[in-house]
Amino acid sequence: MTDKVKGPASYFPSIEAKYGRPIAEWQAMIRAKGEMKHMEIVGWLKSEHGMGHGHANALVAATLAKKG
């Protein structure tokens, strides 16, 4: 039996398929934003990369959770 991916990472396959970049690349770009707040980065992904809110929010949440 395979464990189903839960939480923000469950969005990763559709993010890669829809926006054409691997998750590691998105995460590197998010980390490069430095001290920007969560919702500021979500807004940047939406405005600069055309990402939907759910995808952007999940990607930022998963990335920032692993930052510390």
Kinemage of the C-alpha trace (Angstrom):
@kinemage 1
@onewidth
@group {chain A} dominant
@subgroup {mainchain}
@vectorlist {calphas} color= white
{ca met a 1} P 0.000 0.000 0.000
{ca thr a 2} L 1.314 3.431 -0.921
{ca asp a 3} L 0.875 6.354 1.440
{ca lys a 4} L -0.976 9.211 -0.196
{ca val a 5} L 0.850 12.545 -0.077
{ca lys a 6} L -0.976 14.998 2.172
{ca gly a 7} L -0.780 18.689 2.884
{ca pro a 8} L 0.855 21.271 0.624
{ca ala a 9} L 3.037 18.681 -1.133
{ca ser a 10} L -0.104 17.093 -2.584
{ca tyr a 11} L -0.218 20.063 -4.987
{ca phe a 12} L 3.330 19.536 -6.294
{ca pro a 13} L 2.564 17.273 -9.285
{ca ser a 14} L -0.083 19.659 -10.622
{ca ile a 15} L 2.155 22.698 -10.004
{ca glu a 16} L 4.951 21.123 -12.049
{ca ala a 17} L 2.555 20.117 -14.828
{ca lys a 18} L 0.742 23.460 -15.015
{ca tyr a 19} L 3.642 25.897 -14.610
{ca gly a 20} L 6.438 23.911 -16.277
{ca arg a 21} L 9.152 24.104 -13.627
{ca pro a 22} L 10.302 21.504 -11.110
{ca ile a 23} L 9.374 22.099 -7.464
{ca ala a 24} L 13.051 22.473 -6.512
{ca glu a 25} L 13.328 25.447 -8.878
{ca trp a 26} L 10.234 27.127 -7.414
{ca gln a 27} L 11.564 26.531 -3.912
{ca ala a 28} L 14.930 28.078 -4.777
{ca met a 29} L 13.164 31.175 -6.124
{ca ile a 30} L 11.056 31.404 -2.957
{ca arg a 31} L 14.117 31.070 -0.718
{ca ala a 32} L 15.815 33.825 -2.727
{ca lys a 33} L 13.043 36.200 -1.614
{ca gly a 34} L 14.785 36.395 1.758
{ca glu a 35} L 12.753 37.990 4.492
{ca met a 36} L 9.533 38.512 2.532
{ca lys a 37} L 6.447 37.364 4.388
{ca his a 38} L 4.404 34.351 3.336
{ca met a 39} L 1.569 36.301 1.691
{ca glu a 40} L 3.995 38.682 -0.031
{ca ile a 41} L 5.630 35.699 -1.729
{ca val a 42} L 2.207 34.264 -2.614
{ca gly a 43} L 1.329 37.608 -4.228
{ca trp a 44} L 4.611 37.613 -6.151
{ca leu a 45} L 4.007 34.095 -7.508
{ca lys a 46} L 0.503 35.104 -8.567
{ca ser a 47} L 1.443 38.404 -10.220
{ca glu a 48} L 4.812 37.507 -11.746
{ca his a 49} L 4.218 33.873 -12.651
{ca gly a 50} L 0.437 33.657 -13.090
{ca met a 51} L 0.113 31.037 -10.382
{ca gly a 52} L -3.262 30.382 -8.784
{ca his a 53} L -3.710 31.213 -5.114
{ca gly a 54} L -3.979 27.604 -3.894
{ca his a 55} L -0.868 26.485 -5.731
{ca ala a 56} L 1.137 29.533 -4.644
{ca asn a 57} L 0.037 29.223 -1.023
{ca ala a 58} L 0.843 25.507 -0.859
{ca leu a 59} L 4.257 25.984 -2.446
{ca val a 60} L 5.219 28.830 -0.101
{ca ala a 61} L 3.914 26.994 2.989
{ca ala a 62} L 5.880 23.840 2.189
{ca thr a 63} L 9.037 25.778 1.339
{ca leu a 64} L 9.023 28.042 4.381
{ca ala a 65} L 8.225 25.121 6.709
{ca lys a 66} L 11.528 23.505 5.686
{ca lys a 67} L 13.508 26.754 5.854
{ca gly a 68} L 14.327 26.750 9.553
